[in-house]
């Protein structure tokens, strides 16, 4: 009798753990994404309204890593805007430069090689 009760409790605990892991996974974004911006002029680049400077070369490749289910491309005030959903992060590219909004600094990398050289 005690063995049956112990087995039922173990199965109930296992079911609870599996369901909690499954529900936690529902909240996380499904897709990861790498956006390569090649030949970016760092003299006109800003992140959260702060200019990025002090690099050995003005032209570089910028890699933005994040997660997104969708990317919406639109124009606002003469700029091309890439909006990542569900995070609402934005990449704004215009004639007077580029800006990143809503990204964490660890999501943005500077790389000197191109995607073809990476593989």
N, C-alpha and C positions, 0 to 999 in steps of 0.2 A: 504494500500500500504506500509506504514512504517512497519507494523507488518511482512509482507512477507519478506521485505528486512532484518529486524532484525533476522528473523529465518534463512534466507540463510547465513547471516554473522556468526551466531552462529554455524551452521552446517559446514561451511568452516573452522572456527577456530577449532572445534572439530576434523575434518578430518586432519588438519595440525598437531595437537598435537598427534593424534594416529599414524600418519605416522612417525613423528620424533621419537617417543618412539620405534616404530618398527625398524627403521633404526639404532638407537643407540644400540638396543639389538643384531643386527647382528654382531657387532664388538666384543662383549664380548664372552669369551670362553664358550662352551656349558656344559662341565662336570666339576664337582669338584671331587677331588680325595684325599684320605688319604692313604699314604704309611707308613706302620708300619715296622720299622726295629728293631727286638727284640734282646736283649742281646748285644747291641753295646758297644764296649769298648771305652770309652770317651778319654782314653789316646792317642788314635791314630786317633782321629777325627778332621777334620778341616772344616771351612766354609770360602770360598773365600780366601784360603791360610792362614788363621789365626787359630791356634789351639784353641780348646774348652777345658777348664779345670776348676778346682775349684768345682767339684761336690762331694757330700758326698760318692758316690759309683762310681766305674769305669765302672760297667755294668749297663745299663739302656735300656729303650725302647725309640726310637726316632720316632716321628710322624711328617711327612711332609705333610702339607696341601697345596693344590694348585689346579690349574685347568689345565686340559689336555684333548685333543681330542684323542691323541695317546701316547703310550709309546713304544719307540724302545729300544730293548735290544741288545747290541753288545759287542764285546771285542776289547780293544785297549791297546796295550803294556802290555798284561798279566792281565789287569783289566777288570772287568765286568762293563759296562756303561749302565745306564738307562737314556734315554733322553726323556724328556717330550716335546711334541709338542702341541701348537705352541710356547710356551715360550722359548724353547731351553735350559731350566734348566737341569742340569746333576747331577746324583748320580754316583760316581765312587767308586767301591769296589775292593780292591786288597789285596795282601798278606801283604803289609806294612801299611794298614789302609784304611780309607774311607774319601772321600771329597765330599762336596756339592758345586755346582757352579750355580749361577744364581737365588738363592732363597733369598727372603727377610727374615730378622731375625724373623719377626712375623709369618712366615709360618712354622717355625721349633719349635716343642714342645718336651719337655722331659717328659715322663710319666713313672710311676712306675708300673702301671697295664698293663695287656695284653689285646688285643682286646676282648677275651672271657670274662674277668672280667668287661669290659666296658659295655657290653649288659645287 
